[in-house]
Amino acid sequence: MIKREFYKKLLDELISDGKMVFVSGPRQAGKTTAVREYAEKYSNLRYFNWDSYSDKKTLALDPYFFEKIDRKDATKPLVLFDEIHKYKRWKNYLKGVYDDFSKEYLFIVTGSGRLDISQKGGDALSGRYFQMNFFPLTVSELAGKKRGLGDFLSAPLENSAGGVNEAKDAWNTLSRCGGFPEPFLKGEEKFLLKWSESYARQIIRDDIRNLYDLKNVEMLEMLVAALPSRIGSPFSISGIASDFQVAFETIKNWLRILDAFYVLFTVSTWTKKVARSILKEKKLYLFNYTEITDAPVKFENMVALEIYKAVKFWNNAGYGRFGLHYLRNRDKEEVDFLIARDNEPILLIEAKYSDVNVSRNLMTFQNYFNVPAVQLVNVENVHRVIKNGKNQALIATAHVWLSALPLLEQGKK
């Protein structure tokens, strides 16, 4: 069993401020298991699961059922609501619970969707919760070598020398089996194929269809099946609407829903002070990237998920206002990723599957922004520092550099 210690540390940080904590992420990413393990340290605990008929009945008969906890000591009870976002009035219900009981209880809410936007209904919960995103496994979580965020931001071209073999093994398993715990731990591609097929069907037919009034589930399944071939390039909604002979707004709505249920995530273009930049087109990436058959595209998706996860962690923990973007202008010069802090670039990252020669576009944009630049490759034992005017660029083996990518600041508990 893999202990998701980073999430437990982040939960400690968030729940200590007295807000409800919303833990949202892909189905079967391990949310409920990790949160229930975290909750074991609380003497007074009540777990509620909306998918349980008896729990649903309990809520209907007594909205404040958790007051019946038989307390073992004087510590605050923890109430864990699982999948309650499937309840149509969940926002108003939790608003009342928080307003009446937040001084006497602690609350964690988990769900397989973006709990802040998964249903219409205004901002009933505004100011009452902190968000915590939960992701599939990544090499930055699995490998043993860690840096503090402050150290990383001050010297992003450096990395730890230890744990290389551990990172390599983790990266290879992630590439074969993905980061969802069950197929990752199983480690068998035959099992992965069966798991992936049922996974997509469950999300669309169980989760999405039950929450949204979709008239054409089969077409949505076809869109999901087509996504792996469209990863890594700017995504045209008009183009895919034409291919599927479906209205532009329909495709736009479907993509929004797939984002809400963590089937995909998007990276937008960076447009601030970039001449001839492209304004609208986003790049799409998958949480279950094992469906991608093109090796360089899968590699870019894996790098994207590592960086996206780190940026979300930093924002969830309150370390700053971080953003993830990509660079592309109308001359088709492109860099895969740009990390920004407080709306200013701090790091450029290029994913090159096997090219150990520094990217000309990376050097060009580095000279423009004057920030550190890293080119990650899927080649072992690469660590080259390239001078670029007054700047330096690093070409490095991806799993080595990414395994030292911090998720939480050192010393935080």
N, C-alpha and C positions, 0 to 999 in steps of 0.2 A: 504494500500500500504506500502511496506517495503522500507525504504530509505537506499540505499546502500552507506552509508556515508564513509566507509573505502576506497572505490574505488574513490570517489570524492576527498578525501584528497590525495590519491596517485596520481591522475591525476594532481592536483595542483603542487605536487612536481616534477613530470616528465615534464610537459609542461613548467614549469618555466625555464628550461634549454635550450629552443629554438629548441629542436629536434621535429620531428614528433613523436606522441605516437601511437603505434599499440596496440589496445585493442582486444584480441582474447580469445575465449572461446567457450563452447558448445552452440549449437543452443538452443534458448529459456531459456538461463540462466539469461537474463535480461540486456545484454550488451547495446543494443540500447536505451532502456528505461532509464537506469542509465546515460549514456553518454549524452543523449538529455536533461535530467534534469540538469546535470552539466552544459551543454552549455547555459542554460537559463540566466545565470548571465552575459553572453557576450552581449554587446550592438550590436555588428556587427557580424552577424552569417549567414553562408550559409550551409544548410544541403543537401547533395547529396546522393541519394540511387540508386545503380546500378540496383536494381530490379525494379525501376520505368522506364517505357518506355520513359516518357518525359525527365527525367534526363539523360538517356542514349543518347537520341537525342541531348540534350543540349551539352553534352560532345563532341559528334561527330562534331557538328557545331562550337563549340568554346572551345578548350581545357582549356583555362584560363577564363572560364565563371564566376568564383568567383570574378573577378575584377569588375563585374557589381553590387556588393553589394552597396546598398544605405546606406551610413554610417550615424549613429546617433551621433557619437562623434569621438574623435581622437584616441581611443584605437585600438589596433591591432584586425583585424577581425579573427574569428575562422572559419575554414572550416572543416566540419565533413564529411568524406567519409565513407559510409556504404556499406559493401559487395563488394567493388571495386576489391577485389582479384579474383572475377569471370571474370574480364576483362583480356584477355590473355596477354595484354601488360602493366599490371598494375604497375609492378615494374619500368619499364623504364619511364612510365608516371609520377609516383610519384617522381622519381629521378629528372626529369626535373622541376617539380613543386617546389620541395624543393630547388634545386640549384638556381632557379630564384626568388623565393618568400619568402624564410624562414625568411628574415629579416623584412618583412612587414606583414606576416601572421602567424597564429598558425594553426597547422594541427593535427587532430585526425582521425585515420583510424580504423574502427571496422569490424570484420568478424567472421563467425562461423567456424573457422579453425585456425591452427597455421600459421599466416600470414608470418612468416619468412621462412617457408619451404613448403608452400602449392602448389607452382608451381616451375618447373625447371626454371633456368635462371640466375645462377651465383649470385654474390653479388652486384648487381646494387645499392642496398640501404644501403650498409655497411657504418656505421658511421653516418647515417642520422636519425635514429629513436631509441626510447627506447621501450621496450616491456612491456606490462601490461597484465597479465593473469587475466581472469574473470571467476569466478567459481559459481557453485550452492551455495545455502545457506548452512551454517554450524552453529553449536552451538557457535563457537568462534566469529562469526559475529553477531548472533542474541541475545546472552545473554548480560546482561548489565555490568558485571564486567570485567574490563580490567587492565592489567599490562603493564608497559613499557617493551620493549624488553631487555633493559639493566638489569632491575630487574629480568626478567625471566631467562636470561642466567646466572646470578650470583646465583640464587636460584630456580632452576626449580622444586624442590620438594615442594615448597610452593605454595599456591593459595589463592585467595580472599575468604572470608567467606560469602560474600553477593550474592544475586541473585540466590540462589539455586533452588527455585521453578520456576523461569523464565527459567533457564537452563534445568530443568527437563521437563517442558512442551514443550520447543523447541525440545529437544532431542527425545521425544516420537513422536512428529509430524514428525520429520525428518525420524525416523525409519519406520513409517507407510506410509508416502507419498513422501519421498525423498526431496531433496533440490532445485528442480526446482520451481521457484516462483508460476507458475499457479497451479499445483497440491498441493503444500504446502499450499497456501492460501485457496484453495478449501477445503482441509482437508477431502476429501471423497475417500475411496479406490475404489469405483465403477468408479469414474471419473479418478482416477489414471490408472486403467486398460485400459480404452479407450485411455487416453493420451499416455501411454507408447507404445501401439501398433502402433499408428500413428507416434509417435516420431521416432522410429527406422526406419520405412519405409521411412519417409521424409529424414533422413540423408543419407540412402543408395541410394534411387532412385532419390532424387532431388539433393542433394549436391554432393555426391561421384560420382555417375554415370555421372553427367554433367561435372565434372572436370577431371575424369580419364577415360581412355578407357578400362573399365572392360567388359570382355566377359561373365562372369558367375556371375551375380548379385545374383541369387538364392542361390548359394553356399556361397557367402559372408553373406547373410541373415541367412543361417544355422549356420555359424560360430558365428555370433553375438548372435544367440539364444542359442548356446552352452556355451558361455562365463560364465554365472552366475554359472555354475556347476564346473568351473575350477579356481575360484577365491581363493586366499589365500595360494596356493601351488606353488612352482617353476614350471614355464610353459615350457613344452618341445615342441618346434616347430616341431621337428621330430615326436613326438608322435601324435600330432594333424594332421600333414600331412598324417600320416599313417591311422588315423581314418577316415579322409575325402577322402582318396585316391587322394590327390592333391600334387603337387610338393612342396618340402621344400621352394623354393624361392617364390612360389605363396603365401603360408601362411605367410611367412616373410613380403612380400609386403603388404598383406592385413592388417596385424597387424600394419604396419607402417602407412597405410592410416587411420585406425581406431584411432590410436594415434593422427594423424594430425587433425582429426575432433572431438577430445575430446569425443570419445565413451569410451575410456579407457586411463589409465595412467599406467606406469610401475615403479617398484622399483627394482633396481639392487643390487646384492650382494656386501657387503663390503669385500674387499680382502686384504687390506693393513695390513701386519704383522699378519695375521691370519693363523695359521697352518692348512693345509688340507682344505682350504676354497674352495667352489665351485665357478668357475670363470664365467660361462656363463649364467646360468639360471636366468631369472627374474621372479618377481611376478607381476601379472596383477590385476588391480582393475578397477571398473566401476564408471563413474560419475553418471549414473542412477542405483544405487545399489538396487532399489526396486525390480528388477527382481530376486534378490537372495532370495531363499526360505529357506536356512539353516541359522538359527538365529545367531549362533556364527560366521559364515563366513560373514554375513551382518554386524555384529558388527565390525569385523576387517576391513572391507571395509570402514565403516563410520569413524573409527579412522584414517585409512590411508588417507582419503580425508581431514580430519581436519589438519593433519600434513603436507601433501603435499601442501595444500593451504597456510599454514603459511610460509613454506620454500620458496615457489614461491613469496609471498609478500615480504619477507625479501630481496630476491635477486633483485626483480623488483625495490625496493626502494633504493637499493645500500647500505644496511646495512652490507654487507659482502658476502662471497662466501659460501653459505650453500648448503648442499646436503642431500638427504634422501636415505637410503639404508636399507637392512636387513642383518642379520647374519645367516649363515648356513655353517656347515662344513660337511665333508664326513662321520662323525660319526652321522650325522642327528641331531646334537645339533643346535638349532635355536632360535633366538630372532627376533621378528617381525620387529622392526624398530630401526635404528640408525641414529641420526642427526649428521652431521659433519659440522665443520666450518674450512675453509682453509685446507680441506683434513685431518682434525684431529677429532676424535670422541668427542662429547660433551654431548651426552645424549642417553640412551637406553630406549626403550619403548616396552612393551609387552602388547598385547591385549588378555585378558582371559575373556570370556563371563560371567562365573559364578564362577570361581575358585578363592576364596579369599586367598588361600595359595600361598605363593610366589613361583614363577617358579624357579626350580633348574638351568635351562639354563640361566635365567636372572642373577642369582647370580654368576654363573661361568664366564660369559662374563663380568660382572661388575668387578669382581676381576682382570680379565685380562686387562681391559682398564682403570680401576680406574676412572670412570666417574659416575655421578648420574644415577639412574635407576628408572623407573616408571612402575608399572603394573596396567593397567586400566581394570576395571571390570564393567559389566552392572548390578550392585547390588547397591541398595541405601544405603547411610549413611556409606560408607566404607572409612576410612582414617587411615591407619596403617603405621607406620614407622618401618622398619625392619633393624636391625644392620647386616652388612655384612663385617666383618673384620674392616678395617678402613673406609669403605664406609657405606652408608645408601641407602635403597631402599624404595620407597613409593608404597603402594597398595591403590588405590583411585577409587571412583566412576567416571566413564569416563566423564559424562557430566559436573561434577563439575570441574574437573581438566582442561578439554578441553575448557570450557567456559572462563577460564582465560588465555588461550593461546594467546599471543599478535599477532596482524597482523601488526600494525604500532607502532613505538616508540611513547611514550606519548609526547604530546606537538607539534608533527609534524602537520602542516596544509598545 
